[in-house]
């Protein structure tokens, strides 16, 4: 017999609901290393994220004074918010362990390596960001990736047509 969710009950800690993904990052960069980071947000930002109103295009992670910040991410103001609504593109602090912070900030300090967010999602009732260390792709690498994707799509289409 299934359980009925009561009003005000919290979602399970293992349930994941993606709010926004940075699809451009997968096209523009080679992804080396990934990690999960918590986000420090205000109440209206969380409510706006629950409505799915976020955009990660052209956002990146900046390391300042031993802390990590999400810069350039757009979270739209909450529609029912009052005078205490948030600024849409303010810098938001990321929560990482000290060892991770030190390792990632030293990696970003090397030439040609950047840190970008890949997605923002709810993990239970908490907002998390998947971040990655990336290296930029050249134009010919982007063309190769598009060609490979198209070939795979054609092969899948051919396999489906032969089965059915």
C-alpha positions as CSV (number, residue, x, y, z in Angstrom):
1,X,0.0,0.0,0.0
2,X,1.5,3.4,-1.0
3,X,2.1,6.1,1.5
4,X,0.3,9.4,1.2
5,X,2.5,12.4,1.4
6,X,1.3,14.8,4.0
7,X,1.2,18.6,3.6
8,X,4.5,20.0,4.8
9,X,6.4,16.7,4.6
10,X,9.9,17.0,3.3
11,X,11.0,15.2,0.1
12,X,13.3,12.2,0.5
13,X,17.0,13.1,0.8
14,X,17.9,10.9,-2.3
15,X,15.3,12.5,-4.6
16,X,17.0,14.8,-7.2
17,X,15.1,17.5,-9.2
18,X,17.2,19.3,-11.8
19,X,16.4,23.0,-12.1
20,X,18.9,24.3,-14.7
21,X,21.7,22.9,-16.8
22,X,24.5,24.6,-18.5
23,X,24.3,22.9,-21.9
24,X,26.7,25.4,-23.5
25,X,29.5,24.1,-21.1
26,X,29.3,20.6,-22.6
27,X,29.7,22.1,-26.1
28,X,32.5,24.6,-25.3
29,X,34.7,22.7,-22.8
30,X,36.3,19.3,-22.1
31,X,35.2,18.3,-18.6
32,X,37.9,17.0,-16.4
33,X,36.7,16.8,-12.8
34,X,33.2,17.2,-11.2
35,X,32.0,17.9,-7.7
36,X,28.9,18.8,-5.8
37,X,28.7,22.0,-3.9
38,X,26.0,23.5,-1.7
39,X,24.6,27.0,-2.4
40,X,24.0,29.8,0.1
41,X,20.7,31.4,-1.0
42,X,17.9,33.6,0.3
43,X,14.3,32.4,0.7
44,X,13.0,34.1,-2.5
45,X,15.9,32.6,-4.5
46,X,14.8,29.1,-3.3
47,X,11.2,29.8,-4.2
48,X,12.2,31.0,-7.6
49,X,14.3,27.9,-8.2
50,X,11.3,25.7,-7.2
51,X,9.5,27.4,-10.1
52,X,12.4,26.5,-12.4
53,X,13.5,30.1,-13.1
54,X,17.3,29.9,-13.3
55,X,19.8,30.2,-16.1
56,X,23.5,29.2,-16.0
57,X,24.6,30.5,-19.4
58,X,27.9,32.4,-19.2
59,X,28.3,31.7,-15.4
60,X,31.5,30.6,-13.8
61,X,33.1,29.9,-10.4
62,X,35.4,32.4,-8.9
63,X,37.8,31.8,-5.9
64,X,38.2,34.8,-3.6
65,X,39.7,34.9,-0.1
66,X,39.6,31.1,0.3
67,X,36.0,30.9,-0.7
68,X,34.2,29.9,-3.9
69,X,31.4,32.1,-5.5
70,X,29.0,31.4,-8.4
71,X,29.2,34.4,-10.6
72,X,26.9,35.4,-13.5
73,X,24.1,32.9,-12.8
74,X,20.6,34.4,-13.3
75,X,17.9,33.5,-10.8
76,X,14.8,35.5,-11.7
77,X,13.1,37.5,-8.9
78,X,10.3,35.6,-7.2
79,X,6.9,36.8,-8.5
80,X,5.2,37.0,-5.1
81,X,8.3,38.5,-3.4
82,X,8.0,41.9,-1.8
83,X,10.5,44.7,-1.2
84,X,13.0,42.1,0.2
85,X,13.3,40.2,-3.2
86,X,16.8,39.2,-4.3
87,X,19.0,40.7,-7.1
88,X,18.9,38.3,-10.1
89,X,22.6,38.1,-10.9
90,X,24.3,38.5,-7.5
91,X,27.3,36.4,-6.6
92,X,26.3,33.4,-4.6
93,X,28.7,31.6,-2.1
94,X,29.4,27.9,-2.7
95,X,29.9,25.5,0.1
96,X,32.8,23.1,-0.3
97,X,35.1,21.3,2.1
98,X,38.4,23.1,2.8
99,X,40.5,20.4,1.0
100,X,38.3,20.6,-2.1
101,X,38.5,24.4,-2.1
102,X,42.3,24.4,-1.9
103,X,42.6,21.7,-4.6
104,X,40.2,23.4,-7.0
105,X,41.5,26.9,-6.5
106,X,45.0,25.8,-7.2
107,X,43.8,23.9,-10.3
108,X,42.1,27.1,-11.6
109,X,45.3,29.1,-11.0
110,X,47.0,27.0,-13.7
111,X,46.7,28.3,-17.3
112,X,43.9,27.1,-19.5
113,X,41.8,25.6,-16.7
114,X,38.5,27.1,-15.5
115,X,35.7,26.1,-13.2
116,X,32.0,26.3,-14.4
117,X,28.7,25.1,-13.0
118,X,27.1,22.3,-15.0
119,X,23.7,22.2,-13.2
120,X,21.7,23.4,-10.3
121,X,19.3,20.9,-8.6
122,X,17.4,20.1,-5.5
123,X,18.7,17.1,-3.5
124,X,16.0,16.5,-1.0
125,X,15.2,20.0,0.2
126,X,18.7,21.4,-0.3
127,X,19.9,23.3,-3.4
128,X,23.1,21.9,-4.9
129,X,25.3,22.8,-7.8
130,X,27.3,20.4,-9.9
131,X,30.6,22.2,-10.7
132,X,33.4,21.0,-13.0
133,X,37.0,21.8,-13.9
134,X,37.1,22.4,-17.6
135,X,39.5,23.1,-20.5
136,X,38.4,25.0,-23.5
137,X,37.8,23.3,-26.8
138,X,39.2,24.6,-30.1
139,X,36.8,25.1,-33.1
140,X,37.9,21.8,-34.7
141,X,37.1,19.9,-31.5
142,X,33.6,21.4,-31.5
143,X,33.1,20.3,-35.1
144,X,34.3,16.8,-34.3
145,X,31.9,16.5,-31.4
146,X,29.0,17.6,-33.6
147,X,30.0,15.2,-36.3
148,X,30.2,12.3,-33.8
149,X,26.8,13.2,-32.3
150,X,25.2,13.2,-35.7
151,X,26.7,9.9,-36.7
152,X,25.5,8.3,-33.4
153,X,22.1,9.7,-34.0
154,X,21.9,8.3,-37.5
155,X,23.2,4.9,-36.3
156,X,20.5,4.8,-33.6
157,X,17.9,5.7,-36.1
158,X,19.0,3.0,-38.5
159,X,19.0,0.4,-35.7
160,X,15.4,1.4,-34.7
161,X,14.2,1.1,-38.3
162,X,15.7,-2.4,-38.7
163,X,14.1,-3.6,-35.4
164,X,10.6,-2.4,-36.1
